[in-house]
């Protein structure tokens, strides 16, 4: 009987691991996440400059599922999360014209950001954020940097994370997959 229960438990766990979202989860963002934007609101109007000099604005992201990953080279949690973003999100969707992923590096000079990208062995684009102006459009002064914001094709914020929590990260991956199916 114990063996049967063990097999049944393992089967249920395995099945839930392969479950796919059919709707965007209703997520209450805790106040201690430090966001000043809210789920459901339009993405703020911003312009970013990538490390290659390309400029990307909010208008450029319309019609795409977009992920903004806020990061910095000194952030240990960012460094832990970035390989997962590269492998589980970027490599899966980088050739999809309906998807954009931009790492927004908080207040570091171009040479440091380029070195950070090389050290982290990521291939997704990084943008400069001098003075953390973009960061502080999304988060309160003094809020921690490790965070992700997911924007749907209409330009609306639909999902936000803070720090690197495996369950939240996995749900974010599913949200992106679902949005790209729509």
Beta strands, then each sheet from edge to edge (+ up, - down):
strand 1: 47-50
strand 2: 55-57
strand 3: 65-71
strand 4: 99-106
strand 5: 125-129
strand 6: 147-151
strand 7: 157-162
sheet 1: 2+ 1- 5+ 4+ 3+ 6- 7+
end
